[in-house]
Amino acid sequence: MRSICEPSNWLQSLTRALVAGWFCLGGGLVAGVPGVPVALASSLPPSTALAPFNPQSVTFVSTTTGWALGTVRCNGAEACLSLRETTDAGTSWSIRPLPGRLVTMVDRQSIRDGYSGGWLNVRFADTLDGWLFGGLPNSGPILWSTHDGGATWRQENLPGLLKYGPILDLEAANGTVYLMAVNGQYRVSVESSPVGQDSWRKDPAPPLPLPAGGAQPTGSFVVEDGHFWLVEGNDRGIMGAAKLGANGRWGSWAPPCVNVGDTYTVPSAASADDLVAICQIGGFGGSVSRSDPPGAKLGSSWLYISDNAGVSFHAGSELGPLGPVTYGGVLASPSPGVVLVSRSGTSTALLGSFGGGHHWRVVYRGSLFYLGFTTPSQGIGLVSGSGQATSMVMTFDGGHRWSPVKF
């Protein structure tokens, strides 16, 4: 497939670029219109983008202001990177500028490998400070920062990280931004910087080894009320976990499922004290142990609950019997006693419990790959569709009802 910057048909390419909100500059793609400064061109209404927007990552800094990073189809099957911003709680979205060099990398990757943009993420700490992060196949870690609300972006250099492999996660709170990625010693490192600066340093942390086999490594931060936890591993289990102490240093932490098979699970925090997780009894290739809930069967999924900031977890209710159904691809607990978890298998859906996990009902039918809450009542979900298509849904009543978002 040709890039829209190739001059085989200048008029057609220019028309297509204008419709998608892009123009060509220096061999790359930049959001905007020729002759108009990028910061002004970014105010074009989303209705000018005729190609469907497929969100891959979303971040909100308040109930009204958020950003979504995704792709639009341009010139055939290519996935052109696009950034949108809302200031009215998702009612309308505006196209925002992106670094031309980054967009060119994604454009070339999509031409060569059919890449869909799924390894890149957006995160903002406030209305000024934000980051684009992740990785592309064979490109190494990718990190760009902005400190003027996305009007300009700067590429960051993190020399201690492995040449190949993405940044696993990035989150900010209390004036500090943290990232985790694979380092040159083939372990996971944590680095941090003041939110308003680009001054990264390696944080001392407990050992975070890489998995010896299985799927690609993954890692996630859990942040609530300024408190941080992290886990890393893959489908075979959690390899390393840590908690940020009051002294600002990472200390050892026993993850939720360590005694019942060590399932790779990312817990959700409703408060600084209240966490929930989904544990599969036996984990990967394990067996039933004396730490399991009485009568628990190998492979069954259970809700595990902590009310002491993750120091310990105890079993709650069983989510379902053995069979082709799995739970926990996404998990959220917007307030204590409220839990939402994805179900995959014969009937994909988002299940909600509003009484501590004792009773469950379907609150949305679809396959979610992301779920997050800005407040106990307002949440966002990203939904997989057919092919590479994705969509966004939002709730404003704590997860009871979900509505589609139009870009």
FIMI-507495 format. One record per residue (C-alpha): residue number from 1; chain; x, y, z. Coordinates in Angstrom, 2 decimals. Layout:
<rs>
R     k   c         X         Y         Z
R   NUM   A         X         Y         Z
...
</rs>
This chain:
<rs>
R     k   c         X         Y         Z
R     1   A      0.00      0.00      0.00
R     2   A      1.17      3.56     -0.73
R     3   A      1.54      6.20      1.93
R     4   A     -0.66      9.25      1.43
R     5   A      2.59     11.23      1.15
R     6   A      3.62      9.47     -2.06
R     7   A      3.19     11.80     -5.08
R     8   A      1.64      9.32     -7.55
R     9   A     -1.57     11.37     -7.58
R    10   A     -0.91     14.71     -5.88
R    11   A     -4.48     16.01     -5.93
R    12   A     -5.99     12.74     -4.69
R    13   A     -3.35     12.44     -1.97
R    14   A     -3.87     16.03     -0.83
R    15   A     -7.65     15.59     -0.71
R    16   A     -7.32     12.37      1.28
R    17   A     -4.85     14.01      3.66
R    18   A     -7.12     16.99      4.25
R    19   A    -10.09     14.73      4.98
R    20   A     -8.06     12.72      7.49
R    21   A     -6.61     15.87      9.10
R    22   A     -2.99     15.23      7.95
R    23   A     -0.53     16.91      5.62
R    24   A      2.94     15.89      4.44
R    25   A      6.09     17.62      5.64
R    26   A      9.69     16.52      5.35
R    27   A      8.85     12.95      4.40
R    28   A      6.50     12.46      7.35
R    29   A      2.93     13.14      8.36
R    30   A      1.90     16.04     10.55
R    31   A     -1.61     16.83     11.80
R    32   A     -2.85     20.02     10.23
R    33   A     -3.56     21.89      6.99
R    34   A     -0.90     23.36      4.64
R    35   A     -0.17     26.99      5.45
R    36   A     -1.81     26.86      8.87
R    37   A      0.28     26.47     12.06
R    38   A     -0.11     23.04     13.65
R    39   A     -1.45     24.44     16.93
R    40   A     -4.28     26.20     15.05
R    41   A     -4.97     23.39     12.59
R    42   A     -5.55     21.02     15.49
R    43   A     -8.84     22.78     16.19
R    44   A    -10.46     21.24     13.09
R    45   A    -13.76     19.58     14.07
R    46   A    -13.78     15.77     14.10
R    47   A    -16.55     15.76     11.49
R    48   A    -13.91     16.52      8.84
R    49   A    -12.35     13.09      9.45
R    50   A    -14.51     10.79      7.34
R    51   A    -12.46      7.68      8.07
R    52   A    -13.58      5.87     11.28
R    53   A    -11.35      6.50     14.29
R    54   A    -10.24      3.33     16.11
R    55   A     -9.20      4.21     19.70
R    56   A     -6.32      2.18     21.17
R    57   A     -5.58      4.12     24.37
R    58   A     -7.45      6.73     26.42
R    59   A     -6.61      9.02     29.33
R    60   A     -8.74     11.50     31.29
R    61   A     -7.40     14.12     33.72
R    62   A    -10.86     15.29     34.86
R    63   A    -14.49     14.46     34.23
R    64   A    -14.45     16.69     31.14
R    65   A    -10.93     16.60     29.63
R    66   A     -9.36     13.56     28.02
R    67   A     -7.36     12.30     25.06
R    68   A     -7.65      9.21     22.87
R    69   A     -4.84      7.79     20.73
R    70   A     -5.83      5.56     17.84
R    71   A     -5.72      5.04     14.11
R    72   A     -7.67      5.96     11.03
R    73   A     -7.59      4.09      7.76
R    74   A     -5.85      6.11      5.10
R    75   A     -5.07      5.01      1.55
R    76   A     -6.25      1.43      1.83
R    77   A     -5.31     -0.76      4.76
R    78   A     -2.76      1.52      6.39
R    79   A     -3.20      2.56     10.02
R    80   A     -2.40      6.26     10.33
R    81   A     -1.88      7.41     13.90
R    82   A     -4.30     10.04     15.20
R    83   A     -4.80     11.87     18.50
R    84   A     -8.16     13.27     19.65
R    85   A     -9.03     15.52     22.62
R    86   A    -12.34     16.14     24.38
R    87   A    -13.18     18.94     26.81
R    88   A    -16.85     18.04     27.26
R    89   A    -16.73     14.51     28.71
R    90   A    -16.59     12.74     25.35
R    91   A    -19.51     14.52     23.68
R    92   A    -17.21     15.92     20.98
R    93   A    -13.58     15.30     20.00
R    94   A    -11.02     17.46     18.18
R    95   A     -8.02     16.31     16.16
R    96   A     -4.72     17.22     17.83
R    97   A     -1.19     17.35     16.35
R    98   A      1.27     14.48     16.66
R    99   A      5.06     14.29     16.14
R   100   A      5.73     13.83     12.43
R   101   A      8.58     11.40     13.08
R   102   A      6.39      9.13     15.20
R   103   A      3.55      9.15     12.69
R   104   A      5.99      8.29      9.89
R   105   A      7.25      5.28     11.91
R   106   A      3.70      4.00     12.38
R   107   A      2.88      4.62      8.72
R   108   A      5.88      2.62      7.54
R   109   A      5.21     -0.18     10.01
R   110   A      1.59     -0.50      8.91
R   111   A      2.65     -0.73      5.27
R   112   A      5.24     -3.42      5.98
R   113   A      3.57     -5.52      8.68
R   114   A     -0.07     -4.47      8.84
R   115   A      0.61     -2.86     12.22
R   116   A     -2.54     -1.40     13.82
R   117   A     -1.08      0.97     16.44
R   118   A     -1.90     -1.25     19.40
R   119   A      1.49     -0.95     21.08
R   120   A      1.27      2.82     21.57
R   121   A     -0.48      4.59     24.42
R   122   A     -1.28      8.09     25.60
R   123   A     -1.22      9.30     29.19
R   124   A     -1.70     12.80     30.64
R   125   A     -1.07     13.84     34.24
R   126   A     -2.88     17.17     33.84
R   127   A     -3.92     19.52     31.06
R   128   A     -0.29     20.35     30.21
R   129   A      1.91     17.31     30.86
R   130   A      1.49     14.15     28.80
R   131   A      3.30     11.24     27.18
R   132   A      3.05      8.98     24.15
R   133   A      4.71      5.68     24.95
R   134   A      5.04      2.03     24.04
R   135   A      6.90      0.50     21.13
R   136   A      6.74     -0.79     17.58
R   137   A      8.05     -4.15     16.35
R   138   A     11.86     -3.91     16.08
R   139   A     11.86     -0.22     17.02
R   140   A     12.73     -0.31     20.72
R   141   A     11.03      1.73     23.46
R   142   A      9.13      4.83     22.32
R   143   A      8.60      7.86     24.56
R   144   A      7.50     11.38     23.63
R   145   A      6.53     14.10     26.11
R   146   A      4.58     17.36     26.00
R   147   A      4.43     20.11     28.59
R   148   A      2.13     22.50     26.74
R   149   A     -1.00     20.39     26.40
R   150   A      0.10     18.63     23.21
R   151   A      0.93     21.72     21.13
R   152   A      4.50     20.40     20.82
R   153   A      6.11     17.04     21.53
R   154   A      9.69     16.04     22.39
R   155   A     11.26     12.61     21.89
R   156   A     12.86     11.20     25.05
R   157   A     16.07      9.16     25.17
R   158   A     16.29      6.36     27.75
R   159   A     19.70      4.76     27.08
R   160   A     19.51      2.16     29.85
R   161   A     16.57      0.33     28.32
R   162   A     16.75     -2.61     25.94
R   163   A     17.07     -1.65     22.28
R   164   A     14.12     -3.84     21.28
R   165   A     10.93     -3.96     23.26
R   166   A      8.20     -1.52     24.29
R   167   A      7.71      0.53     27.43
R   168   A      5.35     -1.72     29.35
R   169   A      3.44      0.96     31.24
R   170   A      3.56      4.59     32.39
R   171   A      1.54      6.36     35.08
R   172   A      1.76      9.66     36.97
R   173   A      0.63     10.88     40.38
R   174   A      1.84     13.19     43.15
R   175   A      3.98     15.21     40.75
R   176   A      6.01     12.19     39.57
R   177   A      5.71     10.03     36.46
R   178   A      6.88      6.40     36.49
R   179   A      7.56      3.98     33.64
R   180   A      8.61      0.35     33.45
R   181   A     10.47     -1.33     30.61
R   182   A     12.99     -4.08     29.87
R   183   A     16.57     -2.95     30.54
R   184   A     19.90     -3.95     29.03
R   185   A     20.31     -6.73     31.62
R   186   A     17.07     -8.36     30.43
R   187   A     15.18     -7.45     33.55
R   188   A     12.41     -4.94     34.16
R   189   A     13.46     -1.47     35.32
R   190   A     11.41      1.33     36.85
R   191   A     12.34      4.91     35.99
R   192   A     10.83      8.16     37.20
R   193   A     10.85     11.88     36.46
R   194   A      9.17     14.99     37.83
R   195   A      5.95     15.43     35.86
R   196   A      6.85     18.85     34.46
R   197   A     10.40     17.90     33.43
R   198   A     12.18     15.34     31.28
R   199   A     14.70     14.23     33.89
R   200   A     14.53     10.45     34.08
R   201   A     16.42      8.35     36.63
R   202   A     16.40      4.65     37.47
R   203   A     14.50      3.85     40.66
R   204   A     15.86      1.21     43.04
R   205   A     13.34     -1.64     43.13
R   206   A     13.10     -5.30     44.20
R   207   A     14.20     -7.86     41.57
R   208   A     11.86     -7.82     38.55
R   209   A     13.01    -10.76     36.38
R   210   A     11.66    -11.56     32.94
R   211   A      9.61    -14.72     32.30
R   212   A     11.63    -17.69     31.06
R   213   A      9.00    -18.71     28.51
R   214   A      5.47    -18.17     27.37
R   215   A      3.98    -15.01     25.90
R   216   A      5.68    -11.64     25.62
R   217   A      6.37     -9.84     28.94
R   218   A      3.79     -7.39     30.17
R   219   A      3.57     -5.07     33.13
R   220   A      1.15     -2.65     34.76
R   221   A      1.04      0.02     37.43
R   222   A     -1.97      0.29     39.72
R   223   A     -2.55      3.82     40.98
R   224   A     -5.16      5.09     43.43
R   225   A     -5.16      8.17     45.64
R   226   A     -1.43      8.64     45.08
R   227   A     -0.56      5.03     46.01
R   228   A      1.33      2.81     43.53
R   229   A      1.61     -0.95     43.06
R   230   A      3.16     -2.78     40.09
R   231   A      3.19     -6.28     38.63
R   232   A      5.10     -7.76     35.67
R   233   A      5.20    -11.19     34.03
R   234   A      3.20    -12.96     31.32
R   235   A      0.57    -15.68     30.85
R   236   A      2.59    -18.06     33.04
R   237   A      2.31    -15.85     36.10
R   238   A      3.63    -12.79     37.90
R   239   A      7.44    -12.66     37.89
R   240   A      7.90     -9.50     39.94
R   241   A      5.80     -7.16     42.07
R   242   A      6.47     -4.03     44.12
R   243   A      4.73     -1.31     46.11
R   244   A      5.77      2.32     46.44
R   245   A      6.36      3.18     50.08
R   246   A      5.68      6.42     51.92
R   247   A      9.39      7.19     51.59
R   248   A      9.09      7.23     47.79
R   249   A     11.01      3.96     47.35
R   250   A      9.77      0.69     45.82
R   251   A      9.59     -2.23     48.25
R   252   A      8.74     -5.92     47.98
R   253   A      5.09     -6.82     47.67
R   254   A      3.34    -10.19     47.53
R   255   A      0.84    -10.10     44.61
R   256   A     -2.78    -11.23     45.10
R   257   A     -2.61    -14.79     43.74
R   258   A      0.84    -15.81     44.98
R   259   A     -0.54    -18.58     47.24
R   260   A     -3.11    -20.03     44.82
R   261   A     -1.17    -20.44     41.57
R   262   A      0.30    -16.96     41.01
R   263   A     -2.00    -16.06     38.12
R   264   A     -0.93    -12.98     36.18
R   265   A     -3.56    -10.53     37.33
R   266   A     -3.58     -6.75     37.57
R   267   A     -5.53     -5.77     40.69
R   268   A     -7.87     -2.79     40.77
R   269   A     -7.89     -0.30     43.63
R   270   A    -11.09      1.41     44.76
R   271   A     -9.20      3.31     47.47
R   272   A     -5.77      3.33     49.05
R   273   A     -6.89      0.34     51.17
R   274   A     -9.44     -1.54     49.04
R   275   A     -8.12     -3.74     46.19
R   276   A     -9.63     -6.61     44.23
R   277   A     -8.14     -9.18     41.85
R   278   A     -9.20    -12.25     39.87
R   279   A     -7.24    -15.43     40.65
R   280   A     -7.39    -18.68     38.72
R   281   A     -6.89    -21.60     41.07
R   282   A     -3.67    -23.42     40.19
R   283   A     -2.44    -20.77     37.75
R   284   A     -0.38    -22.00     34.79
R   285   A      0.17    -25.74     35.06
R   286   A     -0.33    -25.73     38.83
R   287   A     -2.39    -27.80     41.21
R   288   A     -4.87    -27.32     44.01
R   289   A     -3.22    -26.29     47.29
R   290   A     -4.23    -25.95     50.92
R   291   A     -4.37    -22.16     50.46
R   292   A     -7.26    -22.45     48.00
R   293   A    -10.85    -21.70     49.08
R   294   A    -12.61    -24.80     50.43
R   295   A    -13.96    -26.88     47.56
R   296   A    -12.28    -24.79     44.87
R   297   A    -11.62    -26.67     41.63
R   298   A     -8.48    -26.44     39.58
R   299   A     -8.88    -23.72     36.94
R   300   A    -11.84    -21.99     38.59
R   301   A    -11.80    -18.18     38.87
R   302   A    -12.30    -16.40     42.17
R   303   A    -12.55    -12.83     43.37
R   304   A     -9.78    -11.98     45.85
R   305   A    -10.17     -8.95     48.11
R   306   A     -7.85     -6.81     50.23
R   307   A     -8.88     -4.16     52.75
R   308   A     -5.35     -3.40     53.99
R   309   A     -3.68     -1.82     50.93
R   310   A     -2.72     -5.18     49.44
R   311   A     -0.80     -6.52     52.43
R   312   A     -3.01     -9.61     52.26
R   313   A     -5.87    -10.90     50.09
R   314   A     -8.69    -13.26     50.99
R   315   A    -11.04    -15.22     48.74
R   316   A    -14.42    -13.76     47.94
R   317   A    -16.88    -15.38     45.58
R   318   A    -16.32    -17.80     42.71
R   319   A    -16.94    -16.21     39.31
R   320   A    -17.84    -19.30     37.36
R   321   A    -17.31    -23.03     36.88
R   322   A    -14.75    -24.82     34.73
R   323   A    -15.29    -24.49     31.01
R   324   A    -14.46    -22.34     27.99
R   325   A    -15.17    -19.10     29.90
R   326   A    -12.36    -16.94     31.29
R   327   A    -12.51    -13.84     33.47
R   328   A    -10.32    -10.90     34.29
R   329   A     -9.08     -9.62     30.94
R   330   A    -10.14     -6.21     32.25
R   331   A    -11.08     -5.44     35.83
R   332   A    -12.18     -2.29     37.62
R   333   A    -13.41     -1.40     41.08
R   334   A    -14.56      2.23     41.00
R   335   A    -15.70      2.18     44.63
R   336   A    -15.53     -0.31     47.51
R   337   A    -17.94     -3.19     46.91
R   338   A    -18.37     -2.43     43.19
R   339   A    -16.52     -4.72     40.77
R   340   A    -16.65     -4.94     36.98
R   341   A    -14.88     -7.74     35.13
R   342   A    -14.80     -8.94     31.54
R   343   A    -15.97    -12.38     30.50
R   344   A    -14.63    -14.01     27.36
R   345   A    -15.40    -17.29     25.67
R   346   A    -18.82    -18.39     24.51
R   347   A    -20.42    -15.02     25.36
R   348   A    -18.22    -11.95     25.70
R   349   A    -19.58     -9.39     28.14
R   350   A    -18.79     -7.01     30.97
R   351   A    -20.18     -8.26     34.29
R   352   A    -20.94     -5.99     37.21
R   353   A    -21.38     -6.67     40.91
R   354   A    -22.65     -3.86     43.12
R   355   A    -22.66     -5.77     46.37
R   356   A    -19.16     -7.05     47.01
R   357   A    -19.07     -9.78     44.38
R   358   A    -21.98    -11.87     45.66
R   359   A    -24.34    -11.22     42.74
R   360   A    -23.40    -10.51     39.13
R   361   A    -25.24     -9.30     36.04
R   362   A    -24.30     -8.37     32.48
R   363   A    -23.92     -4.58     32.15
R   364   A    -22.51     -4.50     28.60
R   365   A    -22.27     -7.06     25.80
R   366   A    -18.97     -6.87     23.93
R   367   A    -15.27     -7.62     24.20
R   368   A    -13.46     -4.96     26.23
R   369   A     -9.67     -4.66     26.15
R   370   A     -9.46     -1.64     28.48
R   371   A    -11.54     -0.39     31.40
R   372   A    -10.84      2.58     33.65
R   373   A    -12.64      5.05     35.90
R   374   A    -11.98      8.77     36.32
R   375   A    -14.37      9.01     39.29
R   376   A    -16.52      6.41     41.06
R   377   A    -19.33      7.26     38.64
R   378   A    -17.55      8.07     35.34
R   379   A    -15.70      5.33     33.46
R   380   A    -14.36      4.51     30.00
R   381   A    -14.12      1.21     28.13
R   382   A    -12.42      0.31     24.85
R   383   A    -14.11     -2.42     22.83
R   384   A    -12.72     -4.75     20.16
R   385   A    -14.74     -5.05     16.97
R   386   A    -14.34     -6.95     13.73
R   387   A    -10.86     -6.91     12.20
R   388   A     -8.85     -3.97     13.58
R   389   A    -11.93     -1.88     14.38
R   390   A    -12.32     -0.62     17.94
R   391   A    -14.78      1.66     19.72
R   392   A    -15.29      3.47     23.03
R   393   A    -18.08      3.33     25.59
R   394   A    -18.64      5.45     28.71
R   395   A    -20.64      5.19     31.90
R   396   A    -21.80      8.02     34.14
R   397   A    -23.59      5.98     36.80
R   398   A    -20.81      3.80     38.20
R   399   A    -20.97      1.05     35.58
R   400   A    -24.69      0.22     35.51
R   401   A    -25.27      1.59     31.98
R   402   A    -22.82      2.14     29.10
R   403   A    -23.23      4.30     26.00
R   404   A    -21.18      4.43     22.77
R   405   A    -18.90      7.42     22.15
R   406   A    -18.89      9.10     18.73
R   407   A    -15.65     10.61     17.39
</rs>
